[in-house]
Amino acid sequence: MSSRSVLWMVMAVWGLTLPGEAVARPAPTPSELEYSVKANYLVRFAAFVGWPSRAFETAEAPVVICIAGRDPFQGALDRAVRGQTAHGRSLAVRRPTTPEATAGCHILYVGKTGTTLVPAAESRAPMLVVTDSDATSERGMIHFVVSDARVRFHIDLAEASRSGLSMSSRLLNLALSVRGG
């Protein structure tokens, strides 16, 4: 078979598959795009936040990202953690349904109906609490907002420090504001 024949076959197969794939995947809604960005931020936070060693049961334990309350991510967070690591640890996602079930969470995203699942500050292990202006006006250590059609965030460095967490200056530089720094 000549190289010209192979080229025509490849072009024919490519032409037949592309339109079908485009039809099968509708364009994401603005909300889906927003939560996809937020999911990726949660994964990136894991790399730029430091936890004390006591926050992990073993040296191989994963960094656990938990969603408290209604899950708005529609699978985007599960896709975002796939194959990712932070500080040499794999990432995992959990969806606790009680405050006690948040034990072992390293990052706790507080979604709608999730404020009742946030453990009291004095009883919570080193845990990064991430809140969302879509879900609550209460601010966690990191608080998502949409500003100028972009997902951004505020940081409460003092609260994070009280919980034994440290944050990279690179993360602090990305924040709209840093309280207690």
N, C-alpha and C positions, 0 to 999 in steps of 0.2 A: 504494500500500500504506500502510495506516495505521501510526502509531507503535506502536499496540498489537499489530499483527500482527508487526512487526519485533521487538518485545520478546519475543513468544512464540517466534519463530524462534531468536533468540539464546539464550533459556533452554533450548530443546529441544536445540540443538547443544551448548551447554555441559553439559547434563545427560548427553548421550550420550558426550561425550569424557572427562569426569572419571573415571568409574569405570574405564574402560579404561586410562587412564594410571596410576591407583593400583594396578591389578593388575599392570601391566607393570613397575613399579619396586618390588621388595621393600625392606623397611626395611633400612638399612645395619647391619652387625654392629658390635659395640663396637670391634673391631679396625679396621674400615674407617673408623669415625668418628675413632678415635685418629690414624690415619695421614693422614686428611684435615686434621685440626688441625695435625699436624706439617708437612704440605706447605704449609699457609698460613703457618705460622711461618717456614719456610725462605724463602718469598717475602718476608715482612716483614723478615727479617733483612737482606736485600739493601738495603733502604732505610735501615736504621739502623746499618750498618757502612760505614766509609770505607776505601777502598783507595788506595794511592799510584797516581799516574798510570801508573807503569811496569808496573802489573799488567794493563794493557790494551794490545793491539797497536795499536789505532787509537782515535780519539776516538769512533767510532761502534760499537765492539765491544760486544757484549752482556755482561751479567753472567751467567756460566755457573754453573749449579747442577748438580753431579755427584752421582751415586749410586754409591758404591763397594760392591760386593757385591750380595747378593740385593736386588731392588727390592720393598719391602713396600707401595708406594704404590698399586698397581693403577690407575695412570693419574691419581690425584689430583694429583700434582705437575705433570704435564703440563697438566692443566686449570687449576691454580692460577696458573701463569705466563702463561697465554694473555691477551694484551692488557695485561700489567702492565709497569711500568718502575720503575727505581730509579736515581736520580742522572742522569736523562735517557737512560738506556740501556734497551734491551729486555732481557728475561730469556730464557734458553735452558736446556734440560735436556740433559745427556749422561750416558751410562752407561759409564765407562771400564772396561776389563778388565785393564789392567796399570798399575803405578805410573807408568810413563812417559806413559801416556795421560791421566793426571790433570793434565798440564801444560795450562795455560789454564783450569783450573777456579778459580773464585773462591770458591765455597762447595762443600765436599766433605762430603756426608752419608755417614757410615760405617755401613752396614747389616750384617746378618749376613754373614759371610764376607768383609767388606770391609776388615778391619784390615790385611791383607797388601797392600792397594793404597795405603795412606797413605804418601806419600813421606817420607823422613827430614826432620826440621825444617830442617836446614841446606841441603837441596837443594830445598826447596819454595818456590815463589814466594809472594807474599802471598796466602794462602789461608785462609779461615775453615773450620776443621775442626769439624764438628758430629757428635757421637756420640750414641748412644741406649742407655739402660740396657737396652732389650730386646735389643740386639745385643752390647754389650760393657760391661765394668765400667771399662775405660780411659776417661778423660775427655779430650775435645777442648777447644777453646776455648769451645764451648757444648755442654752435655750435657743431653739430654732425660731427664726422669723423669716418671712418673705419680704425682701426690701428691693425695690426697683426690679421686680419680676425675677429676682434671684434668691435662692435659699442661702441665708446667712445665719450667723449665730452670735450670741453674747456668752461670755464666760464669767463665772463667779470663782475666781482663783482662790479666794479666802476659804470658801466652803469646800472646795476640792482639797486644799491643804489640810483642813480640819479632819477630813476623812482619810488622810494619809496618802493622797494622790499627788503626783507631780505632773506638770504639763510642759511640753516642749515649747520653747520660744517660737518655733515655726508655727505651732498651732495658735499661740497667743496673737501672733501677727496677723492671722487670718480673721480674727474675731472683729465684729463691729465695735464691741466694747469689752473691757476687762475690768471687772469689779474686784477690789481688794488686792490689786497687784502692785 
